Amino acid sequence: MDSPTEEHTYGGDAPRPRPRPRQLPADLPTSLDDRRAVPMMNEETEIYDAWQGQSQFLTTPMPARPLSFNLSLDDPTCGGDDDIQQLEDSDSRLVQMLAHQARLKNDNSGNGDEAKVVADDKLSDAEKREALQGLLTLAASNGENDRVVRLLNGKAKEFIDINAVDAEGTPPLVYASCFGHDEVVATLLDAGADVDKQDKNRWSSLMWAMTNRHKDIVKLLLDHGASPEVKSSTGRTAFDFVEPNSEISDYLHESGYTIGNAGVADDFYNSGFSQDRFEEEMAENEMKRRMMMESAINLEVDLGNLGLDEQPETPEEPEEVQEFVWDRCLNDQMFVFQESELGRILDIIITNMTPQRSPSQKPVPANILFLSARYAHYHSSPELLDTLLQTAMDKINEVVEKHQWDMTILAFWMSNATLLLHYLKKDGSLVRATNDFQLNLVELINEIFILIIRDAERRMDKCLDQAMLDHETIPGFEDVHFQNEWKIFRTKTKVKPLEPLEKRFRPPSPKRRMQPSPRNITSLLSSTLFVLDLYDIHSVITAQILSQLIYWLSAELFNRIMSNRKYLARTKAMQIRMNVSTLEDWARSNNRQPEHFENGSMTSTGDNTYELAKRHLEPLVQLLQWLQCFSSLGEDLESLVGTLQQLPRLTPQQLLHAAKYYRAEVGEKGLPKSASKYITHLQKAAADRKAARKGRESLGTSPNPQQKAPESTPSTPIKQTAQPINSPSPAPSRTSEDEKDDAPDDLLLDPSFMLPFSLPTSTDMLITYGAGFGGMNKERERKYLPTVPPEFLAKLDLSGSKNGGSLYNENRWEDNNYG
């Protein structure tokens, strides 16, 4: 009898069954979309190499990253502009978050302890809820995890909504994620916070953590179910904020997240900028962000006024820009206004104007005032022009006086005043009609110059002694004893054993880094320079501001050393000299060459920042050198003469004063009597020459009366800008004894002396605000054309006027008076 299998096989009434497919190994992919975790090798694998006769060790390889690119020509994601825009958006958002954090501190500074708020019977439930909610948001923003735990688990719990937003529309979890407080993030998530809650710009906590590169918080949010698909108000997801080839990018790839082109370096088919350029952009933005935050702290100014500049105009835009005609007034190159609306316009562009950061927005006041002046001059009346300029000047002076301690506002108006002066000088007809207003602008710029100097000096003066005079850069001088200095009940000091080399030269501890040091002074100088560059202050003015500040530092340090015997010592002089070298290093690394051109030269002339710093610091450096060396001169008169010849910026009175009140160490000799007599002889000879010179001047027989030095000339003068740049250095020399004798009070310098200030010349402004020599820099020329940005016209739209029309209705130009 046949088996059922054979009957089924050979029977004609049933089909033959297909054999089963062969089972593939489990580690092979089953489709193109089947992506599996790459099996990782051990951290270190040993392989024996028979050719070499020894073992080789292979480290763990990185898994291959999934490729994701589009070959279509119309791919909207292709291009590098989006990446740059993302950087700008991130920076602007960070500025807003920092500003919100500052407001939180101010708004909740008076709320006190949460227990007192809960126990206060005078407060209603709504008031308690508002106060405690603000305390939670502030604690999350500042990283106070213990306080967050008390608020969420204590008696205040019933008054708190963990997902509630503050007045700026930001929940506590977003604040903690933005500023990198991982413990607070974990506490909020454990307490039930919505992990995908967004702020008013629809940025989620995951977006903030990726933007600021907080890897641990990114992991924490993803582990709690944060969705990477949530989109911001601009349609971007959290993966759009990932930096290529970063730790976060590697972590996301290893965890199986497919993030497309975000976080992956560009390939051959992508037209975005190269990886090196991207890293360079990231480094520049990180440096600007640090300078922005450091300047906001040092100068105590609004963070919103220190944002990062936008990128330059797009290449397509220059084709639409019409060439500006300076010798006549075209219809579309003036700003038409009614006299009745003048006050409202000036309030918008002056009184209520906040410093603008973008290249097209910063010169708005200068542009509108100049275009309005063209309309008043060419198509209206001289009376309207005078009213416009006088009213504008009064309002600008009020703003400057009101904000005289806000360097951002001062720099903003100095920039606009300089640019407006340049505009008026380029207009051939307006330059003659606005002579008085131009003089007022010059006085305004000079006044703002002084206010910026005084503001920076005031801030540096707070920490000058601790940072420059008391800071000890060289260790081991605390055990030095001085002659004739005794302390009652002083115990004999024990000799400290030498520290090992690894401990002696290790980096300073965080506690020591927090102490005042020369870094505080250079940080204030850098912050001032950052603000000046941010608002496009002309390089000639910037160089003079830095010169004045360094002169003030030198004069103040010089006077404080001469007036306090504590610093008249060899060891102290060595310490202070090391600190002064930090200022010299700063001037060298921030060396600026002003764009000043004279006598038809095509190369800028004038002293740069380092040369000015070296000149102004000469008296201070030479005083410190004198304190370090004069006790070792002995009776050798030749050595004394050679030393004095190398100290030309010190007068005999200053040399004798430093030696008289010098604090000699135990066993150290002072200035020999023979050296004192020689310096005294130099002092008498200088006094005799001074008396003889005054006698000649009283008789009117001075050979060079026009070269008489002003009464307030300091011992560290700066050359007049009006003089030829290649003139001899004004530093005192042995051949110009008359000038050297005019040092004020013979001992101290005058820190309040203002060095000669001069504005950029017309040539300087034409080059800086124009296309430069040869007209090559068209982009910079377009930046300084007197135009009004379209987005700013909405603020000036006078739709509420009686005729119900706008200032820019086309029918206004049909009148023959405007032709």
Secondary structure, 3 states (H helix, E strand, C coil): CCCHHHHHHHCCCCCCCCCCCCCCCCCCCCCCCCCCCCCCCCCEEEEEECCCCEEEEEECCCCCCCCCCCCCCCCCCCCCHHHHHHHHHHHHHHHHHHHHHHHHHHHCCCCCCHHHHHHCCCCCHHHHHHHHHHHHHHHHHHCCHHHHHHHHHCHHHHHCCCCCCCCCCCCHHHHHHHCCCHHHHHHHHHCCCCCCCECCCCCEHHHHHHHCCCHHHHHHHHHCCCCCCCCCCCCCCHHHHCCCCCHHHHHHHHCCCCCCCCCCCCCCCCCCCCHHHHHHHHHHHHHHHHHHHHHHHHHCCCHHHHCCCCCCCCCCHHHHCCCCCCCCCCCCCCCCCCHHHHHHHHHHHHHCCCCCCCCCCCCHHHHHHHHHHHHHHHHCCHHHHHHHHHHHHHHHHHHHHHCCCCHHHHHHHHHHHHHHHHHHHHCCCHHHHCHHHHHHHHHHHHHHHHHHHHHHHHHHHCCHHHHHHCCCCCCCCCCCCECCCCCCCCCCCCCCCCCCHHHHCCCCCHHHHCCCCHHHHHHHHHHHHHHHHHCCCCHHHHHHHHHHHHHHHHHHHHHHHHHCHHHCCHHHHHHHHHHHHHHHHHHHHCCCCCCCCCCCCCCCCCCCHHHHHHHHCHHHHHHHHHHHHHHHCCCCHHHHHHHHHCCCCCCHHHHHHHHHCCCCECCCCCCCHHHHHHHHHHHHHHHHHHHHHHHHHHHCCCCCHHHCCCCCCCCCCCCCCCCCCCCCCCCCCCCCHHHHCCCCCCCCCCCCCCCCCCCCCHHHHHHHCCCCHHHCCHHHHHHCCCCCCHHHHHHHCCCCCCCCCCCCCHHHHHCHHHC
